[in-house]
Amino acid sequence: MTDPAHTYTVMGELLGGLRSLVQVLEQVATAHTCDESRAHTDSGDHWAGVEEAFAAANALRRAASLVRRAELAVDQASQHSGRVAWAPAAERRSTSPERTPRALLGDGDRFEHRALSKRRGLSL
């Protein structure tokens, strides 16, 4: 990405995609449990087929829950990003280490966010 101001728009698109993914996961989960009378295994075992269908539905609902958590994190990032006013490229100034947040310098928790190098870009 050549202009960091575009990240806000990209995050909005990501949020839409994550919300759609949650909806699809829930729909596929429901499809596994809406007509249990038709569920059988390849060997014809009805009750084992019902168990497998419900297990699949549960796994899909867990996936939807995890995607909802990702959606919340991206939404939070979007809110932070929305408060950034990006100066035009010609007005860029170098940031001195004493003015750079500790999380970006790598002095904090190893799981905290660290800035990407300028050579690495966002690939979509």
C-alpha positions in Angstrom: 0.0 0.0 0.0 1.5 3.3 -1.0 -0.8 5.5 1.0 -1.5 4.4 4.7 -4.7 6.4 4.6 -6.2 3.6 2.5 -5.8 1.2 5.4 -9.0 2.5 6.9 -11.0 1.6 3.8 -9.4 -1.8 3.6 -10.3 -2.5 7.3 -13.9 -1.5 6.5 -13.9 -4.1 3.7 -12.4 -6.7 6.0 -15.1 -6.0 8.6 -17.8 -6.6 5.9 -16.1 -9.9 4.9 -15.8 -11.1 8.4 -19.5 -10.4 9.1 -20.5 -12.3 6.0 -18.2 -15.2 7.0 -19.9 -15.4 10.4 -23.3 -15.5 8.7 -22.3 -18.2 6.2 -20.8 -20.3 9.0 -24.0 -20.1 11.0 -26.1 -21.0 8.0 -24.0 -24.0 7.2 -24.1 -25.1 10.8 -27.9 -24.8 10.8 -28.1 -26.8 7.6 -26.4 -29.7 9.3 -29.1 -29.9 12.0 -32.3 -28.8 10.3 -33.2 -32.3 8.9 -31.6 -34.9 11.1 -33.9 -37.7 9.9 -31.9 -37.7 6.6 -28.5 -38.0 8.4 -26.7 -41.3 8.0 -23.1 -42.5 7.8 -21.8 -44.2 4.6 -22.6 -47.5 6.3 -26.2 -46.5 6.9 -26.0 -45.9 10.6 -28.6 -43.2 11.3 -27.6 -42.2 14.9 -23.9 -42.1 14.1 -24.9 -39.8 11.1 -26.9 -37.5 13.4 -23.9 -37.4 15.9 -21.5 -36.4 13.0 -24.0 -33.8 11.7 -24.3 -32.2 15.1 -20.5 -32.4 15.7 -20.0 -30.6 12.3 -22.5 -27.9 13.3 -20.8 -27.4 16.7 -17.4 -27.0 15.0 -18.9 -24.5 12.5 -20.4 -22.5 15.4 -17.0 -22.5 17.2 -15.5 -21.2 14.0 -18.2 -18.5 13.8 -17.4 -17.5 17.4 -13.7 -17.2 16.6 -14.4 -15.1 13.5 -16.6 -12.8 15.7 -13.6 -12.3 18.0 -11.5 -11.4 14.9 -14.2 -9.0 13.8 -14.1 -7.3 17.2 -10.3 -6.9 16.9 -10.5 -5.5 13.4 -13.3 -3.2 14.5 -11.1 -1.9 17.3 -8.2 -1.4 14.9 -10.5 0.4 12.6 -11.6 2.8 15.4 -7.9 3.5 16.2 -7.1 4.0 12.5 -10.0 6.4 12.1 -8.3 8.7 14.6 -5.1 8.9 12.6 -4.7 11.9 10.3 -2.1 10.9 7.7 0.0 13.8 6.4 0.6 14.0 2.7 3.8 12.2 1.6 5.7 15.4 1.0 5.2 16.5 4.7 6.6 13.3 6.2 9.0 13.7 9.0 11.2 11.1 10.6 10.1 9.9 14.0 12.7 10.0 16.6 12.9 7.0 19.0 11.9 9.1 22.0 8.6 10.0 20.3 7.8 6.4 19.0 5.4 4.4 21.1 7.1 1.6 23.0 5.0 -1.1 21.4 6.4 -0.1 18.0 10.0 -0.2 19.2 9.8 -3.8 20.4 10.6 -3.1 24.0 7.4 -4.4 25.4 5.6 -7.8 25.4 6.7 -10.1 22.6 3.1 -10.5 21.5 2.5 -6.8 21.2 2.1 -5.2 17.7 5.4 -4.2 16.0 5.5 -2.0 13.0 6.2 -3.7 9.7 9.4 -2.6 7.9 8.9 -0.2 5.0 10.0 -3.0 2.6 7.0 -5.2 3.5 3.7 -4.2 2.2 0.1 -5.4 2.5 -0.7 -8.0 -0.1 -4.3 -8.4 -1.0 
